[in-house]
Amino acid sequence: MPVEKTPKFTDLHEQVFVYLDNHPYGTKLVELGQEFRLPRIMIARVLTELIAENMVEKQELLYFARR
């Protein structure tokens, strides 16, 4: 069952996707947490949802925007 997103949460999804899209060599979870000044668990949830939406992929420890 999909989780409904609040507008703020949707903005975070978009911001994370744009950040990944601007880093074609991939980004680690810890780097995203530092960039957005959020706990890694929150970033991990966003990444999990973006992966489920087929917008992001994970290879080893790196996350990439799918184009």
C-alpha positions in Angstrom: 0.0 0.0 0.0 1.6 3.3 -1.0 2.3 5.9 1.6 0.6 9.3 1.1 3.1 12.1 1.1 2.7 15.5 2.6 3.8 18.4 0.3 6.9 18.9 2.5 7.8 15.2 2.1 7.2 15.4 -1.7 9.6 18.3 -1.8 12.2 16.3 0.0 11.7 13.5 -2.6 12.3 15.9 -5.4 15.3 17.5 -3.7 16.9 14.2 -3.1 16.3 13.1 -6.7 17.7 16.4 -8.1 20.8 16.1 -5.9 21.4 12.5 -7.2 20.8 13.6 -10.7 23.5 16.2 -10.3 25.9 13.6 -9.0 26.2 11.1 -11.9 29.0 9.0 -10.1 26.6 8.2 -7.3 26.2 9.3 -3.7 26.3 7.5 -0.4 23.6 7.6 2.2 25.8 9.3 4.7 26.6 12.1 2.2 22.9 12.6 1.6 22.2 12.8 5.3 25.0 15.4 5.7 23.8 17.4 2.7 20.2 17.6 3.9 21.0 17.7 7.6 18.6 14.9 8.3 18.9 11.6 10.0 20.1 8.8 7.7 16.9 6.8 8.5 14.8 9.6 7.1 16.9 9.8 3.9 16.8 6.0 3.7 13.0 6.0 3.7 13.0 8.6 0.9 15.5 6.5 -1.1 13.4 3.4 -0.6 10.3 5.1 -1.9 12.3 6.6 -4.9 13.6 3.1 -5.7 10.1 1.7 -5.5 9.0 4.5 -8.0 11.9 3.4 -10.2 13.4 6.9 -10.0 16.6 5.8 -8.1 18.8 2.8 -8.2 21.3 1.4 -5.7 24.6 -0.2 -6.7 26.8 -1.3 -3.8 26.8 1.6 -1.4 26.0 4.3 -4.0 22.6 5.7 -5.1 22.0 7.0 -8.6 19.1 8.9 -10.3 17.6 6.9 -13.1 17.1 8.9 -16.3 
